[in-house]
């Protein structure tokens, strides 16, 4: 009994974590719900798919621009005020998106949504780490992982219901009451978070470099997916721009180490460096299949959009079941062992998709998805938690910016790589069911290989058991 009480989180701390999570639910759901409305948007606005894609692409790009601003804001101002402002901005963007009168206005209002979402997610993790400290970060990160987990699972289901039974506008209108409820609890229940450095100067040039390089990478990678190859001119140009800006940022940050929004000194921490690499690989090996799975059910199994979204529920259940245990294990043994075990479980749950076909019974797929969900839930959360190990209060916002940027790029890269692998197999137009099935098998094979590669950075994460011996 004493041990349980000792390990239990203070109720006040749990309350803070839940309020912060509540503020992130709308952005995480919104980013996946919109994908279900692509066809309806094209019909309502009488425009091409290339234009409609900017509804999603513009959101992602401005999210990447908003992320670097969060680090300076949280250092300079009260964290509670900033979180409320970001939430209010997302509410405004959602309301305006819902009343959009043409595709141009919708894209502009989605930019507002994306920028505010780029502020909310890093603020969430930064404020949580400041409230929790290093001791309880694992358990609390498991709570914070909730919107990250439910977004890809419930987003398509909710979006599909709105599109089929109401209208695509409700994808945005639903955010209004959710944001209002979040604002109420943030205002009444969230404590104030004193500014870490009120004299902090806005690193405009560093923020510009990070924002533009993130946007360049994401846009270039997205174009690769849409054209079924990484050899098109748009991808080459924008990825090259991203690489050049990344090199430029390293030079700039080394010349201004005390003022850079993400200083290179963070990479002196082994766990931070390993976490950055692991988060990027996780974006490909674990998040990438999130794109393929619903398409597999639609194109191979012949299911409708809503059924395909519902079919992913076993994976979500696996994530939810694993989530509480993961938090405890992180705090007791460190991230290293948790990630290694989770990577093995993810491998076991993903590799059957190399043989699944249109004839495979759903219960077999559901078992694989459930196992995969347990594994996936045990990779991202401990890696994120370990990225803050040993950091000072002023370094925490900087780490949040870095981890969110790499998650955005890794997620986009993962979706693009797997989509490109599949599309490249059928780009000559002979997309028979057999060939399409083989194409999906190849996509899942890439995910499996990269899932194995995660073992390398995982070896350099924190191992608390070793230090106890």
Helices and strands as residue ranges (DSSP letters): H 2-7, H 11-33, G 34-37, H 38-45, H 49-76, H 79-98, H 103-132, H 137-165, H 170-189, H 204-226, H 233-255, G 264-268, H 270-282, I 283-287, H 288-299, H 305-310, H 313-333, H 335-351, G 352-354, H 362-377, H 380-386, H 393-426, H 433-458, H 464-468
